[in-house]
Amino acid sequence: MSKKVLIISASPRKGGNSDSLCDQFLLGAKEAGHNVEKIFLRDHKINYCLGCGVCNNTHKCVQKDDMKALLDKMVDADVIVLSTPVYFYTMDGQLKTFIDRCVPRYTEISNKDFYFIVSAADTNKNNLAPTVEGLRGFTRDCLDGANEKGIIYGTGAWQIGEIKNLPAYKKAYEMGKKC
Protein backbone atom coordinates (compact mmCIF):
# COMPACT_ATOMS: atom_id res chain seq x y z
CA MET A 1 0.00 0.00 0.00
CA SER A 2 1.40 3.36 -1.05
CA LYS A 3 1.97 5.89 1.73
CA LYS A 4 2.47 9.64 1.79
CA VAL A 5 5.98 10.17 3.12
CA LEU A 6 7.10 13.64 4.22
CA ILE A 7 10.80 14.19 4.82
CA ILE A 8 11.72 17.34 6.74
CA SER A 9 15.38 18.24 6.32
CA ALA A 10 16.64 20.81 8.80
CA SER A 11 20.13 20.88 7.38
CA PRO A 12 21.40 24.37 6.65
CA ARG A 13 23.44 22.87 3.79
CA LYS A 14 21.91 21.29 0.72
CA GLY A 15 23.85 18.10 0.20
CA GLY A 16 25.11 18.17 3.78
CA ASN A 17 25.43 14.91 5.67
CA SER A 18 21.96 14.81 7.23
CA ASP A 19 20.44 16.08 3.98
CA SER A 20 22.23 13.31 2.03
CA LEU A 21 20.72 10.75 4.40
CA CYS A 22 17.30 12.26 3.65
CA ASP A 23 17.93 11.81 -0.05
CA GLN A 24 18.81 8.14 0.48
CA PHE A 25 15.67 7.57 2.55
CA LEU A 26 13.69 9.29 -0.23
CA LEU A 27 15.19 7.01 -2.90
CA GLY A 28 14.35 3.91 -0.91
CA ALA A 29 10.78 5.05 -0.20
CA LYS A 30 10.17 5.95 -3.84
CA GLU A 31 11.53 2.60 -4.94
CA ALA A 32 9.03 0.97 -2.57
CA GLY A 33 6.23 2.80 -4.39
CA HIS A 34 5.48 5.54 -1.89
CA ASN A 35 4.58 9.15 -2.68
CA VAL A 36 7.50 11.07 -1.19
CA GLU A 37 8.10 14.78 -0.67
CA LYS A 38 11.17 16.37 0.90
CA ILE A 39 10.94 19.77 2.52
CA PHE A 40 14.17 21.67 2.96
CA LEU A 41 13.43 24.01 5.89
CA ARG A 42 16.13 26.44 4.80
CA ASP A 43 14.01 27.27 1.74
CA HIS A 44 11.02 28.36 3.83
CA LYS A 45 10.25 31.40 5.93
CA ILE A 46 9.40 30.12 9.39
CA ASN A 47 9.23 32.71 12.14
CA TYR A 48 9.78 31.94 15.81
CA CYS A 49 6.70 31.17 17.89
CA LEU A 50 5.44 34.33 19.60
CA GLY A 51 3.88 32.44 22.50
CA CYS A 52 0.76 34.59 22.12
CA GLY A 53 -1.62 31.67 22.68
CA VAL A 54 -4.11 32.66 19.98
CA CYS A 55 -3.71 29.29 18.26
CA ASN A 56 -4.79 27.46 21.41
CA ASN A 57 -8.37 28.47 20.63
CA THR A 58 -8.35 29.15 16.88
CA HIS A 59 -5.95 26.42 15.73
CA LYS A 60 -4.49 29.06 13.41
CA CYS A 61 -1.30 31.03 13.82
CA VAL A 62 -1.43 34.82 13.59
CA GLN A 63 1.87 34.89 11.70
CA LYS A 64 1.95 35.03 7.91
CA ASP A 65 4.79 32.79 6.81
CA ASP A 66 5.26 29.37 5.24
CA MET A 67 4.31 27.34 8.30
CA LYS A 68 0.61 26.92 7.50
CA ALA A 69 1.37 25.07 4.25
CA LEU A 70 3.98 22.90 5.98
CA LEU A 71 1.50 21.97 8.72
CA ASP A 72 -1.03 20.98 6.06
CA LYS A 73 1.57 18.58 4.64
CA MET A 74 2.28 17.10 8.07
CA VAL A 75 -1.40 16.49 8.75
CA ASP A 76 -1.80 14.79 5.35
CA ALA A 77 1.29 12.56 5.66
CA ASP A 78 1.28 8.95 6.77
CA VAL A 79 5.01 8.89 7.50
CA ILE A 80 7.13 11.81 8.72
CA VAL A 81 10.92 11.86 8.76
CA LEU A 82 12.55 14.48 10.98
CA SER A 83 16.18 15.05 10.10
CA THR A 84 18.75 17.29 11.75
CA PRO A 85 22.46 17.80 12.01
CA VAL A 86 23.55 17.75 15.64
CA TYR A 87 25.42 20.77 16.92
CA PHE A 88 26.46 20.77 20.57
CA TYR A 89 24.39 17.65 21.29
CA THR A 90 20.95 18.85 20.27
CA MET A 91 18.82 19.41 17.18
CA ASP A 92 19.62 22.48 15.14
CA GLY A 93 17.67 25.72 15.47
CA GLN A 94 15.77 25.29 12.20
CA LEU A 95 14.12 22.08 13.36
CA LYS A 96 13.42 23.37 16.87
CA THR A 97 11.72 26.48 15.46
CA PHE A 98 9.69 24.29 13.09
CA ILE A 99 8.57 22.00 15.93
CA ASP A 100 7.63 24.98 18.12
CA ARG A 101 5.40 26.26 15.33
CA CYS A 102 3.41 23.01 15.17
CA VAL A 103 1.24 24.11 18.11
CA PRO A 104 -1.79 25.29 16.07
CA ARG A 105 -2.42 21.83 14.60
CA TYR A 106 -0.41 19.39 16.70
CA THR A 107 -3.57 17.54 17.73
CA GLU A 108 -4.18 16.76 14.04
CA ILE A 109 -0.69 15.30 13.56
CA SER A 110 -1.88 11.97 14.92
CA ASN A 111 -1.38 8.30 14.11
CA LYS A 112 1.77 8.90 12.07
CA ASP A 113 4.89 6.79 11.70
CA PHE A 114 8.06 8.73 12.51
CA TYR A 115 11.68 8.22 11.56
CA PHE A 116 14.55 10.30 12.91
CA ILE A 117 17.76 11.06 11.07
CA VAL A 118 20.57 12.61 13.13
CA SER A 119 24.09 13.26 11.92
CA ALA A 120 27.15 14.45 13.79
CA ALA A 121 30.91 14.49 13.73
CA ASP A 122 30.87 12.60 17.03
CA THR A 123 31.49 8.89 16.53
CA ASN A 124 29.56 7.77 19.63
CA LYS A 125 25.83 7.52 18.90
CA ASN A 126 25.11 7.50 22.64
CA ASN A 127 26.17 11.15 22.71
CA LEU A 128 23.21 11.92 20.44
CA ALA A 129 20.72 10.80 23.08
CA PRO A 130 19.74 14.40 24.03
CA THR A 131 18.83 15.08 20.39
CA VAL A 132 16.75 11.93 20.10
CA GLU A 133 15.02 12.67 23.41
CA GLY A 134 14.15 16.15 22.12
CA LEU A 135 12.55 14.61 19.04
CA ARG A 136 10.73 12.09 21.20
CA GLY A 137 9.51 14.88 23.45
CA PHE A 138 7.66 16.22 20.43
CA THR A 139 6.44 12.96 18.92
CA ARG A 140 5.91 10.60 21.87
CA ASP A 141 4.82 13.16 24.45
CA CYS A 142 2.78 15.57 22.31
CA LEU A 143 1.33 13.68 19.35
CA ASP A 144 -1.43 11.09 19.69
CA GLY A 145 -0.60 7.74 18.14
CA ALA A 146 2.94 8.67 17.08
CA ASN A 147 4.82 5.49 16.20
CA GLU A 148 8.62 5.70 16.22
CA LYS A 149 9.73 3.35 13.46
CA GLY A 150 13.48 3.93 13.31
CA ILE A 151 16.51 6.11 13.89
CA ILE A 152 19.41 6.61 11.54
CA TYR A 153 22.57 7.69 13.34
CA GLY A 154 24.92 9.35 10.88
CA THR A 155 27.88 9.50 13.23
CA GLY A 156 31.49 10.21 12.35
CA ALA A 157 30.73 12.63 9.50
CA TRP A 158 32.32 16.03 9.93
CA GLN A 159 32.95 17.30 6.41
CA ILE A 160 30.25 17.50 3.76
CA GLY A 161 29.98 14.24 1.86
CA GLU A 162 31.72 12.05 4.44
CA ILE A 163 28.43 10.34 5.25
CA LYS A 164 28.45 8.63 1.85
CA ASN A 165 31.28 6.38 3.03
CA LEU A 166 29.60 5.35 6.28
CA PRO A 167 27.07 2.58 7.06
CA ALA A 168 24.28 5.10 7.79
CA TYR A 169 24.13 5.99 4.10
CA LYS A 170 23.02 2.51 3.07
CA LYS A 171 20.86 2.17 6.18
CA ALA A 172 18.90 5.31 5.23
CA TYR A 173 18.11 3.83 1.83
CA GLU A 174 17.07 0.47 3.31
CA MET A 175 14.92 2.11 5.98
CA GLY A 176 13.20 4.19 3.30
CA LYS A 177 12.40 1.00 1.38
CA LYS A 178 10.78 -0.50 4.46
CA CYS A 179 8.76 2.49 5.57
C-alpha positions in Angstrom: 0.0 0.0 0.0 1.4 3.4 -1.1 2.0 5.9 1.7 2.5 9.6 1.8 6.0 10.2 3.1 7.1 13.6 4.2 10.8 14.2 4.8 11.7 17.3 6.7 15.4 18.2 6.3 16.6 20.8 8.8 20.1 20.9 7.4 21.4 24.4 6.7 23.4 22.9 3.8 21.9 21.3 0.7 23.8 18.1 0.2 25.1 18.2 3.8 25.4 14.9 5.7 22.0 14.8 7.2 20.4 16.1 4.0 22.2 13.3 2.0 20.7 10.7 4.4 17.3 12.3 3.7 17.9 11.8 -0.1 18.8 8.1 0.5 15.7 7.6 2.5 13.7 9.3 -0.2 15.2 7.0 -2.9 14.3 3.9 -0.9 10.8 5.1 -0.2 10.2 6.0 -3.8 11.5 2.6 -4.9 9.0 1.0 -2.6 6.2 2.8 -4.4 5.5 5.5 -1.9 4.6 9.1 -2.7 7.5 11.1 -1.2 8.1 14.8 -0.7 11.2 16.4 0.9 10.9 19.8 2.5 14.2 21.7 3.0 13.4 24.0 5.9 16.1 26.4 4.8 14.0 27.3 1.7 11.0 28.4 3.8 10.3 31.4 5.9 9.4 30.1 9.4 9.2 32.7 12.1 9.8 31.9 15.8 6.7 31.2 17.9 5.4 34.3 19.6 3.9 32.4 22.5 0.8 34.6 22.1 -1.6 31.7 22.7 -4.1 32.7 20.0 -3.7 29.3 18.3 -4.8 27.5 21.4 -8.4 28.5 20.6 -8.4 29.2 16.9 -5.9 26.4 15.7 -4.5 29.1 13.4 -1.3 31.0 13.8 -1.4 34.8 13.6 1.9 34.9 11.7 1.9 35.0 7.9 4.8 32.8 6.8 5.3 29.4 5.2 4.3 27.3 8.3 0.6 26.9 7.5 1.4 25.1 4.2 4.0 22.9 6.0 1.5 22.0 8.7 -1.0 21.0 6.1 1.6 18.6 4.6 2.3 17.1 8.1 -1.4 16.5 8.8 -1.8 14.8 5.4 1.3 12.6 5.7 1.3 8.9 6.8 5.0 8.9 7.5 7.1 11.8 8.7 10.9 11.9 8.8 12.6 14.5 11.0 16.2 15.1 10.1 18.7 17.3 11.8 22.5 17.8 12.0 23.6 17.7 15.6 25.4 20.8 16.9 26.5 20.8 20.6 24.4 17.6 21.3 20.9 18.8 20.3 18.8 19.4 17.2 19.6 22.5 15.1 17.7 25.7 15.5 15.8 25.3 12.2 14.1 22.1 13.4 13.4 23.4 16.9 11.7 26.5 15.5 9.7 24.3 13.1 8.6 22.0 15.9 7.6 25.0 18.1 5.4 26.3 15.3 3.4 23.0 15.2 1.2 24.1 18.1 -1.8 25.3 16.1 -2.4 21.8 14.6 -0.4 19.4 16.7 -3.6 17.5 17.7 -4.2 16.8 14.0 -0.7 15.3 13.6 -1.9 12.0 14.9 -1.4 8.3 14.1 1.8 8.9 12.1 4.9 6.8 11.7 8.1 8.7 12.5 11.7 8.2 11.6 14.6 10.3 12.9 17.8 11.1 11.1 20.6 12.6 13.1 24.1 13.3 11.9 27.1 14.5 13.8 30.9 14.5 13.7 30.9 12.6 17.0 31.5 8.9 16.5 29.6 7.8 19.6 25.8 7.5 18.9 25.1 7.5 22.6 26.2 11.1 22.7 23.2 11.9 20.4 20.7 10.8 23.1 19.7 14.4 24.0 18.8 15.1 20.4 16.7 11.9 20.1 15.0 12.7 23.4 14.2 16.2 22.1 12.6 14.6 19.0 10.7 12.1 21.2 9.5 14.9 23.4 7.7 16.2 20.4 6.4 13.0 18.9 5.9 10.6 21.9 4.8 13.2 24.5 2.8 15.6 22.3 1.3 13.7 19.4 -1.4 11.1 19.7 -0.6 7.7 18.1 2.9 8.7 17.1 4.8 5.5 16.2 8.6 5.7 16.2 9.7 3.3 13.5 13.5 3.9 13.3 16.5 6.1 13.9 19.4 6.6 11.5 22.6 7.7 13.3 24.9 9.4 10.9 27.9 9.5 13.2 31.5 10.2 12.3 30.7 12.6 9.5 32.3 16.0 9.9 33.0 17.3 6.4 30.3 17.5 3.8 30.0 14.2 1.9 31.7 12.0 4.4 28.4 10.3 5.3 28.4 8.6 1.9 31.3 6.4 3.0 29.6 5.3 6.3 27.1 2.6 7.1 24.3 5.1 7.8 24.1 6.0 4.1 23.0 2.5 3.1 20.9 2.2 6.2 18.9 5.3 5.2 18.1 3.8 1.8 17.1 0.5 3.3 14.9 2.1 6.0 13.2 4.2 3.3 12.4 1.0 1.4 10.8 -0.5 4.5 8.8 2.5 5.6 
